[in-house]
Amino acid sequence: MGSVVEENLEREVEELRETFRSGKTKCVNWRRSQLKAILTLLSDKEEEIFKALYKDLGKPHCEAYRDEIGVLVKTLNIALASLKHWVASKKAKLPVAAFPSTAEIKPEPLGLILIFSTWNFPFGLAFEPLIGAIAAGNTVVLKPSELAPTCSSLLATAIPMYLDSKAIKVVEGGVMVAEGLLEMKWDKIFFTGSPRVGRIVMSAAVKHLTPVTLELGGKCPAVIDSLPRSWDRKVAIKRIIAGKYGTCGGQACIGIDYILVHEEFAPTLIELLKTWIKRMYGENPRDSMTRIINKERFLRLKNLLKDPAVCNSIIHGGSLDEANLYIEPTILLNPPLEAEIMNDEIFGPLLPIITLKKIEDSIEFINLRPKPLAIYVFTNDNTLKRRMMNETSSGNLAFNDAVIQYACDTIPFGGVGQSGFGRYHGKFSFDTFSHEKGVVSKSFLTEFWFRFPPWTANKLQL
Ligand code: NAD
């Protein structure tokens, strides 16, 4: 980063620190006003948001509303309705030895927060943590991803128009800006992105002992049991297709990466998938699918199919339009397990199906690989459900649906192992950006004389 940019940034960060020291952001009315201002921003700028998402990603209107506005409006309404309860101290019990006294757990803001967001949900993944940071009473620097430049620029112009710019700032830029930010001291870094950059963030945080939340990616499997009822199959297939192709064109951290299915049910599943892809996306899926973000990421996906053994496993789709960065919804049957497509997060509309001799083998299959951000299990078998719950580990686990956990504020959202650590959404976001201060308050009324020296023999006998 150039020194003028560096100086400006340092000045801006100092201003945020001053604002925090002033106590302004701790005021519940201030927090409320900022959350309401985000609601207004989303409403006033809705059309511009749709246009930016279309320009950067070709995101269809309905998908854009669902993922980047609807979910946020819900989050904001929950935060506004719950704020009074969240900020209140909670009473705590104390041991008899502390009598007479009272205790409480008081949430306090951490201070100055750095948020990195990604390009696949440029508004959703910027505002969702920002809402938590504001609700908890912090000041914030938001660094959107440079890979969705129109969205990044809209965030940088709209946020200062609606929010308190002495407390919340947007810093645009690429790797160099990110590196510059990481050299500075923060009270918390909230990072959404790849495990590769997550490691860089964590190493930088060590220098200042800064706590981090890492919302990373991974390969989320969907385990499909042989659902006997045709209705259940129909519902499941729609949810699977939406959980793969219908969430940013497969470019979603919680999107289905690959399917595990019993070998006898595989032909039925494949036929259903082919039929329903056509029904849901029509003859020309590109009209209702998000495209690949840029040429580099497109070529990465193209390369995943280069291996002849992988290419030969394509049983549906497979056409690539480089000029328009579009890849047809594609299904692969049993690509080699050692191929890159089965080891790297796919992040695109390519869906490998792996057949197993027994559906229960999916447990070992999953456990031999890094812990995913989510596991999806489509089954009516309670024994399989229980085993999945008890014998696998993942950030989230969903039965009979995919991606839905993102919108469920009462459960924590976040990874485990290689898919990250820390959690947010709903009250968990508030907690992520707060310190729970334990406070004990004693009376002068009585004292236990044996607590203090001199350590005389009669005290030892007690
Ligand atoms: P990325 O890690 O390349 O980029 C994320 C952020 O890091 C961007 O703001 C970028 O500017 C910054 N960055 C990039 N290189 C950097 C470097 N060398 N030093 C410092 N900062 C750097 O992520 P991406 O590829 O843009 O996004 C896709 C990844 O994000 C996938 O792995 C996906 O699973 C993950 N993701 C996770 C979640 C979640 O909630 N867990 C949500 C969306 C995406």
Residues whose N, C-alpha, C, O or C-beta is under 5 A from the ligand:
A	BS01	NAD	F116 S117 T118 W119 K143 P144 S145 E146 G173 G174 V175 A178 E179 T192 G193 S194 P195 V197 I200 E215 L216 G217 G218 C253
